[in-house]
Structure formats: structure tokens, C-alpha cells
């Protein structure tokens, strides 16, 4: 399914990853949170990928640019409709609703229409340069934040007992350019990974099976090792201002409610990394 252009193939793999996560979320306890996170990621994916693709087609004077642009607009409008329904009532949008639309897009557009520009883009230096390397959600960063964090060298530990959500999260982290993501399902695994060292950030869910991510945060802060000063971001599918207060009191550096948006997540990570540097 490769279009022969690495940066566009990477974009397409993000979409395929999101489709796979939606498929696995059907009937899952956190299906609605997964759908919300995927919809937000799709909004940012569309903005970043379509802009890149159209710049490249424009640079090589691809004759079907206008046709592609129209289909891109249609995709964005469909995602926006689903997003509005979700925001009005989370239970009104199921994973299957999104999958029907996305699988059709994968077959009709990526596997068919996008193959049409392959011969025009491959080897066209001006078009390849126009593609750039803009990470998913990266537009939310200021130039200072973006230049101050070496995303490719950052290693992140994700702790979440829900397989589907932690894979969605790892897909988003990979998409924004983070070089190393380790995912674990339990606190004991997290402790072992942290004792091994090498991480620059911890992202933990609030509920981890029968355990609490708060216990992990407290252990990190009192461990006395290198990990004790690591920035920690706590996630929860449950809302309420008291959640944030409790997480921060336990030692977390920030709190986000699921579903998450890639741009907001990346901005939060950048802030946490910079704050950690200032403290050290």
C-alpha cells in the first residue's frame, strides 16, 4: 500500500493504526474514551496530512490536485460531524460508526486515488522538500518549545491496563515524533521499567486494574532514585476538578482527562519537560 514517499507512508500508517485501535475497542469498557481520542487524532491527522499532501502535489504540479482537495474536504467534514455528535452525546458515536467511514476511505482513497500521484512525487526533489516533517499536532507548539525538546531522543513510559487505549496513546506519541515509547499494564511492571532507568516522562492512567496510578506516583516521588524527579502526567476517563487536585497532591505534575487530543498532549509534554529542566 506504499505510495513510495516515506513521509506520506508514515502518515498513512498513523491512520491505519487508529483504525486498528477502533476495531479493538468495540465492546471495550473504555470504548467511548477510545472513540473520542481517535476522533481528535483524526482531526489533527487530517489537518497535518492533507496540508502536507497538497503542498507536495502543488510543488510537482499534479493535475488532479483539485480533485484530491475536494475529497480531503469531504473527509474533514465527516470527521467534524462525528465529533459534533460525540460532543453532544458520547454514547451516540460507536467505534463501528467510525470504522465504516474510515475503512471506506482507506480502500477508496489511500489504496486507489493516492496511488495516482506516486509517479509524480517519487524522485521529485521540490515536492519532497515541500512535504517537510511536521508532526501530528505539532502546530500547537511554539517555536521555543519545539526547538527546546529533542522529541526523537525522548523516552516515555506509558502505564495503562487498557490495551487498546495505551496503544492509541503510543500511536499518538509516535506520530508526534517521540522516539521511544514503552507501554506496561501494571504498577509492578512500571516500577521495574523505572528502576532500569532511561525515561524522560511517565504517563499513567488513574485506574490500573485493582491498583491506582496515584500509588505509582507516590512511589516515584519517594523512591529516592533517578526516577524520583521524573515529570508525571496523570490521565483519567473521569472528570471533575477534584481529580486534578488529588493527582497533583499525590505528586503528579499535570492531569488530563480522556479522551485526549494529540496537539494538547504534545504541548503538555513539552511544558513538563521544560519545567523539569528548570528544576534540575
C-alpha positions in Angstrom: 0.0 0.0 0.0 3.1 2.3 -0.1 2.8 5.4 -2.2 6.6 5.5 -2.4 7.0 8.6 -0.3 8.3 7.8 3.2 6.7 10.8 5.0 3.3 10.1 3.4 3.5 6.4 4.1 4.2 7.3 7.7 1.1 9.5 7.8 -0.9 6.6 6.3 0.4 4.2 8.9 -0.9 6.5 11.6 -4.4 6.3 10.1 -4.2 2.5 9.8 -3.1 2.4 13.5 -6.1 4.4 14.5 -8.4 2.1 12.5 -6.9 -0.9 14.2 -7.4 0.6 17.6 -11.0 1.4 16.9 -11.6 -2.2 15.8 -10.1 -3.5 19.1 -12.2 -1.0 21.1 -15.5 -2.5 20.1 -17.3 -3.6 23.2 -14.4 -2.4 25.4 -15.1 -0.8 28.8 -13.4 2.4 27.5 -14.8 2.3 24.0 -16.2 5.8 24.3 -12.9 7.3 25.5 -11.1 5.5 22.7 -13.6 6.8 20.1 -13.1 10.4 21.5 -9.3 10.2 21.4 -9.4 8.7 17.9 -11.7 11.4 16.6 -9.5 14.1 18.0 -6.4 12.5 16.5 -8.2 12.2 13.2 -8.9 16.0 13.2 -5.3 16.7 13.7 -4.2 14.0 11.3 -6.4 15.4 8.6 -5.1 19.0 9.1 -1.4 17.9 9.1 -1.5 15.2 6.4 -3.8 16.8 3.9 -1.8 20.1 4.1 1.4 18.2 3.5 0.0 16.1 0.7 -1.5 19.1 -1.1 1.8 21.1 -0.8 3.7 18.2 -2.4 1.1 17.8 -5.2 1.2 21.5 -5.8 5.0 21.5 -6.0 5.0 18.9 -8.7 2.0 20.4 -10.5 0.0 17.2 -10.1 -3.0 17.6 -12.4 -5.6 16.1 -10.0 -4.8 18.3 -7.1 -8.3 19.9 -7.0 -10.0 16.5 -7.1 -7.9 15.4 -4.1 -8.6 18.6 -2.3 -12.3 18.1 -2.7 -12.1 14.6 -1.2 -10.0 15.9 1.6 -12.7 18.5 2.4 -15.2 15.7 2.5 -13.2 13.7 4.9 -12.8 16.6 7.3 -16.5 17.4 7.1 -17.4 13.8 8.0 -14.9 13.8 11.0 -16.4 17.1 12.2 -19.9 15.7 12.0 -18.9 12.7 14.1 -17.1 14.9 16.5 -20.1 17.2 17.0 -22.3 14.1 17.6 -19.8 12.8 20.1 -19.5 16.2 22.0 -23.3 16.3 22.2 -23.6 12.8 23.4 -20.7 10.4 23.7 -22.9 7.4 23.6 -24.2 8.4 20.2 -21.0 7.5 18.4 -19.7 4.0 18.5 -16.5 2.6 17.1 -18.4 0.8 14.4 -19.7 4.1 13.1 -16.2 5.5 12.6 -14.9 2.2 11.2 -17.4 2.1 8.4 -16.3 5.5 7.2 -12.6 5.0 7.7 -12.4 1.6 6.1 -14.1 3.1 3.0 -11.6 6.0 3.0 -8.7 3.5 3.3 -9.9 1.5 0.3 -11.3 4.2 -2.0 -8.8 7.0 -1.3 -5.5 5.8 0.0 -5.4 2.4 -1.8 -6.8 3.9 -5.0 -6.7 7.6 -5.5 -3.4 8.3 -3.7 -1.6 5.7 -5.8 -2.2 8.1 -8.7 0.3 10.6 -7.6 3.0 8.1 -6.9 4.9 8.5 -10.2 4.7 12.3 -9.9 6.1 12.6 -6.4 8.7 9.9 -6.2 12.1 11.4 -7.0 10.7 15.0 -7.4 13.0 16.9 -5.1 10.9 20.1 -4.9 7.8 18.1 -4.0 9.7 16.0 -1.4 11.1 19.2 0.2 7.6 20.7 0.3 6.5 17.7 2.4 8.7 18.6 5.4 8.4 16.7 8.6 5.5 18.2 10.5 4.4 16.0 13.4 0.8 15.3 14.2 -0.5 18.1 16.4 2.9 19.9 16.2 1.3 23.2 15.1 0.2 23.7 18.7 3.8 24.2 19.8 5.6 27.5 20.0 8.9 27.6 18.2 10.7 27.8 21.6 9.0 24.7 22.9 9.6 22.8 19.7 13.3 23.7 19.5 13.9 23.0 23.2 12.7 19.4 23.2 14.5 16.7 21.3 11.5 14.5 20.6 13.5 11.8 18.9 15.6 11.2 22.0 12.7 11.4 24.5 11.7 8.1 26.1 8.2 7.9 27.6 6.7 5.2 29.9 3.0 4.7 29.4 1.2 2.9 32.3 -2.4 1.8 31.5 -4.2 -1.5 32.0 -6.4 -1.0 29.0 -4.6 -2.5 26.0 -6.5 -0.5 23.4 -6.1 2.9 25.0 -2.4 2.5 25.7 -1.8 1.5 22.1 -3.8 4.5 20.9 -1.7 6.7 23.2 1.5 5.1 21.9 0.4 5.7 18.3 -0.2 9.4 19.0 3.2 9.7 20.7 4.9 8.0 17.8 3.0 10.3 15.4 4.2 13.4 17.1 7.8 12.3 16.7 8.7 10.8 20.1 11.5 8.3 19.7 10.9 5.8 22.4 7.6 4.6 23.9 7.4 1.8 26.5 3.9 0.6 27.4 3.2 -1.5 30.5 -0.1 -2.7 32.0 0.6 -2.7 35.8 2.4 -0.9 38.6 4.9 -3.7 39.2 6.0 -3.6 35.6 6.2 0.2 35.7 8.4 0.1 38.8 10.7 -2.4 37.1 10.9 -0.3 34.0 11.7 2.8 36.0 14.3 1.1 38.1 16.1 0.2 34.8 16.1 4.0 34.0 16.3 5.9 30.8 12.9 7.6 30.8 12.2 11.3 30.5 8.5 11.2 31.2 5.8 9.0 32.8 2.2 9.0 31.6 -0.1 7.0 33.9 -3.8 6.2 34.0 -5.6 6.8 37.2 -7.1 3.3 37.5 -4.7 0.4 36.7 -6.6 -2.8 37.3 -7.2 -3.0 41.1 -4.4 -0.6 41.7 -4.2 3.2 41.5 -1.9 5.3 39.4 -1.7 7.6 42.5 0.2 4.8 44.3 2.7 4.7 41.4 3.2 8.5 41.5 3.8 8.4 45.3 6.3 5.6 44.8 8.1 7.6 42.1 8.4 10.6 44.4 9.6 8.7 47.4 11.8 6.2 45.6 14.9 8.3 46.1 16.4 7.2 42.7 16.9 8.9 39.4 13.2 8.4 38.6 12.0 10.4 41.7 12.3 13.7 39.8 10.7 12.5 36.5 7.7 14.5 35.3 4.5 12.6 35.6 1.3 13.2 33.6 -1.9 11.5 35.1 -4.8 10.6 32.8 -8.4 9.7 33.8 -11.6 9.0 31.9 -13.5 10.6 34.8 -14.0 14.3 35.1 -14.2 16.7 38.0 -11.8 19.4 39.3 -11.1 17.3 42.4 -9.4 14.7 40.2 -6.8 17.1 39.2 -6.3 18.4 42.7 -5.8 14.8 44.1 -3.4 13.9 41.3 -1.3 17.0 41.9 -1.3 16.4 45.6 0.0 12.9 45.1 2.9 14.2 43.2 1.8 14.3 39.5 2.9 17.3 37.5 -0.2 17.6 35.4 -3.6 16.0 34.8 -5.5 15.4 31.6 -9.0 13.9 31.1 -9.6 11.2 28.4 -10.2 11.5 25.6 -7.0 13.3 24.7 -6.0 15.4 21.7 -2.6 14.9 20.2 -1.9 18.6 20.0 -2.9 19.3 23.6 -0.9 16.3 24.7 2.2 17.3 22.9 2.0 20.8 24.3 1.6 19.5 27.8 4.6 17.1 27.4 6.8 20.0 26.1 5.8 22.1 29.1 6.6 19.3 31.5 10.0 18.6 30.0 10.9 22.3 30.1 9.7 22.6 33.7 11.7 19.6 34.7 14.9 21.1 33.2 14.4 24.3 35.0 14.1 22.4 38.3 17.3 20.4 37.7 
